[in-house]
Amino acid sequence: MIALERDASAAAHWSRDRYEAIFVEAKFVEGTFVAAGAERQPARFAWVVEREREDSESLSGEGILAFLVAHRISAEWELENIVVAEPARRQGIGALLLSELIAHARAENAAAIFLEVRASNHQARALYRNAGFLETGLRESYYANPPEDAILCSLGLY
């Protein structure tokens, strides 16, 4: 996940410790990693798409094609990071991950999902709009390396 995230300039860049904390004593439930203490609030969830051997001809290399990390706080969710490997983009993998998050949040009676996205990340912004997210605000100079504004987005689930 870390290598994939480092190759994606528009992704949120986290430390190794932050990624490892997701999986400390995590359990694997129905295709989702659920962080320890998930029965209490808050909880992080990670969805991972891995390449199968049959895919090796169409996509070079092995390993993770994409991942999504989300954080549940009470009745709200925050999409914290979503990354799709460059050769796997524009194939619906990001939309699949996003739809899994939305379905999971709805199944848990969540009120909304929130996220921030780089203002220049037009592909991601289109993905979120297509999933029903609304752009609701702006955080100036929110990102570093390079410095950039964040667009705030939300999706009501009621």
C-alpha positions in Angstrom: 0.0 0.0 0.0 2.8 2.4 0.9 4.6 1.9 -2.4 1.4 2.4 -4.4 0.6 5.5 -2.4 4.1 6.9 -3.0 3.6 6.5 -6.8 0.4 8.5 -6.7 1.2 12.2 -6.4 -2.4 13.2 -5.7 -2.9 10.7 -2.8 -2.8 11.6 0.8 0.8 10.8 1.9 0.9 9.0 5.2 3.8 7.6 7.3 4.5 3.9 7.5 3.3 3.9 11.1 0.0 5.3 10.2 -0.6 2.5 7.6 0.6 -0.1 10.0 -1.8 1.1 12.7 -4.7 0.2 10.4 -3.6 -3.4 10.5 -2.4 -3.8 14.1 -4.5 -6.6 15.5 -6.9 -6.1 12.6 -9.3 -8.9 11.6 -10.4 -9.7 8.1 -14.2 -9.6 7.8 -16.0 -10.2 4.5 -13.2 -8.8 2.3 -12.5 -5.9 4.6 -9.8 -5.3 7.2 -11.4 -4.0 10.4 -9.0 -2.4 12.8 -8.9 -3.6 16.4 -11.5 -2.1 18.6 -13.9 -1.6 15.6 -16.8 -2.4 17.8 -16.0 0.8 19.6 -15.9 4.2 17.9 -14.0 5.4 15.9 -12.8 2.6 13.5 -10.8 2.5 10.3 -11.6 0.1 7.5 -9.4 -0.7 4.5 -10.5 -2.3 1.3 -7.8 -3.7 -1.0 -7.9 -4.8 -4.6 -5.1 -7.3 -5.5 -4.0 -8.5 -8.9 -4.7 -12.1 -9.6 -2.3 -14.2 -11.6 -4.6 -14.2 -14.6 -4.3 -10.4 -14.7 -0.5 -10.5 -15.0 -0.6 -10.3 -18.9 -2.7 -7.1 -18.9 -1.1 -5.4 -15.9 2.6 -5.8 -15.3 3.9 -6.8 -11.9 2.2 -8.3 -8.9 0.6 -6.9 -5.8 -2.0 -4.4 -4.8 -3.9 -2.6 -7.6 -5.9 -0.2 -5.4 -6.9 0.5 -1.9 -9.3 2.7 0.1 -9.1 3.7 3.7 -12.1 5.1 5.6 -12.7 6.2 9.1 -16.0 5.9 10.9 -16.9 8.3 13.7 -20.3 7.7 15.1 -22.8 8.0 12.3 -20.4 9.7 9.8 -17.6 8.4 7.7 -14.5 10.0 6.2 -12.9 8.7 3.1 -9.2 9.2 4.1 -7.3 7.8 1.2 -8.1 6.1 -2.1 -5.4 5.1 -4.6 -5.5 3.1 -7.8 -2.2 2.0 -9.6 -1.5 4.0 -12.8 -1.9 1.0 -15.1 -5.2 0.0 -13.5 -6.8 3.5 -13.8 -9.9 4.2 -15.9 -11.1 0.6 -15.5 -13.7 1.1 -12.8 -11.6 0.0 -9.8 -11.9 3.3 -8.0 -15.6 3.4 -8.6 -15.9 -0.2 -7.3 -14.0 0.7 -4.1 -16.1 3.8 -3.6 -19.3 1.9 -4.1 -18.2 -0.7 -1.5 -17.6 2.1 1.0 -21.0 3.7 0.3 -22.8 0.3 0.6 -20.9 -0.5 3.8 -21.7 2.9 5.3 -25.4 2.6 4.3 -25.6 -0.9 5.9 -24.4 0.6 9.1 -27.0 3.4 8.9 -24.5 6.1 8.4 -25.7 9.6 7.9 -23.0 10.8 5.5 -19.5 10.3 4.0 -17.1 13.2 3.9 -13.8 13.7 2.1 -11.2 16.2 0.9 -9.6 16.1 -2.6 -6.9 18.2 -4.2 -8.4 21.0 -6.3 -6.3 19.9 -9.2 -7.3 16.2 -9.1 -10.0 16.4 -11.7 -10.3 12.6 -12.2 -11.0 12.0 -8.5 -13.4 14.9 -8.4 -15.3 13.5 -11.4 -15.4 10.0 -9.7 -16.9 11.6 -6.5 -19.5 13.6 -8.5 -20.5 10.5 -10.4 -21.0 8.7 -7.0 -23.3 11.5 -5.9 -20.9 13.6 -3.7 -21.4 17.3 -3.6 -18.6 19.8 -3.4 -19.4 21.7 -0.2 -16.4 23.9 0.6 -12.7 24.8 0.3 -9.7 24.5 2.7 -7.0 26.8 1.5 -3.5 25.5 1.5 -4.7 22.2 3.1 -2.1 20.0 1.3 1.7 20.1 1.3 4.2 18.8 -1.2 3.0 20.5 -3.3 0.9 23.1 -1.5 -2.7 23.1 -2.7 -6.2 23.8 -1.7 -8.6 21.0 -0.8 -12.2 20.7 -2.1 -14.5 19.4 0.6 -17.1 16.9 -0.5 -20.0 15.1 1.2 -22.6 12.5 0.4 -25.8 12.3 2.4 -26.9 8.7 2.9 -30.5 9.3 4.1 
